[in-house]
Amino acid sequence: MKRNNFCWKPTSVLSRSSRLNYGLRVSLRVPLASVDDLPTHGGRLVVVDDQWIGLFQTPEGIFAIDAMCPHAGANLAKGNVCDGAVACPVHHWRFRLSDGQYLDADEPRFNAKVYAVNVENGRILVELPSQPDSIRLI
């Protein structure tokens, strides 16, 4: 398949340097935990390299968001989960789990990053930009 006068290749066959040169974003589905590792209604922290990711199980499903509160740096995985949102355990700022939106004011700069999640055979797979060197379930 030709596109814009250069040969278009599927991202899976491009080298890392080629992906960077063409500006393509490739994500990997990485197993971070199993469904049994999560509390029935609440969160659990996973440290992926230096990134904190909170995995949350609710009646609506399983969600993954940046677990470091953008306000004070607290661990959101220790926060209370209610109505599809997590409240920071320090200052009670609330973030919607489905899209990371900060709910207490119209301030998009405080939104939490979210990660796409798939569950396969009881394993929680999270889309990450690259293969991590270390994964620690806390």
ZIURMO-V502579 format. One line per field, one symbol per residue. ss: DSSP state (H for helix, E for strand, - for the rest). phi: phi as a letter, one per 30 degrees, with the letter a starting at -180 (. if undefined). psi: psi as a letter, one per 20 degrees, with the letter a starting at -180 (. if undefined). Layout:
# ZIURMO-V502579
ss->???
phi->???
psi->???
This chain:
# ZIURMO-V502579
ss->-EE--EE---HHH--HHHHHHH-----EEEEEEEHHH----EEEEEEE--EEEEEEEE--EEEEEE-E------EHHH-EEE--EEE------EEE-----E-----HHH---EE-EEEE--EEEEEE------EEE-
phi->.cbhibddceddcddeddddddidccbcccdcaceddcdeblbbdbcchccdbccbcbddkcbbbedceddbiddddcddcahibccedccidcbdddbiddcdadbedcdddcbdbbcbhiccccdbdadddbbbdc
psi->pqplkqopqqhhiqrghggghikqppqqopphrrhiiqqhnarpppoodjppppppprhiapqprpiopigjjrohijrpppljqpppifjkqppphhjjppiirmnhijqqqqqppqpplipopppqhrpqhqpoo.
